[in-house]
Amino acid sequence: MKSILIKDTTREEREEIVRKALWGSCGAECEFCSGCDNRGGRIETLYQPYIDGKKEIAEINEEYSAPFVK
């Protein structure tokens, strides 16, 4: 499996990673997918910093889940 780290990918590859792995990972491809639990929003907005090469996916996931972890 190829690395998904920013240093190992191009912007186009990161867009494809987000599209394939995260968008509609449940199979539904909802218009307002947020990676799920039906909260609305667009998945590419959440992962835009990764696509732009500013934050790794792991950082974004940690920030997103932090309010839910005790």
Secondary structure, DSSP 8 states (H G I E B T S, - for coil): ----SGGG--HHHHHHHIIIIITTTTS---TT-SSSSS--S-HHHHTHHHHTTSS-HHHHHHHHHGGG--
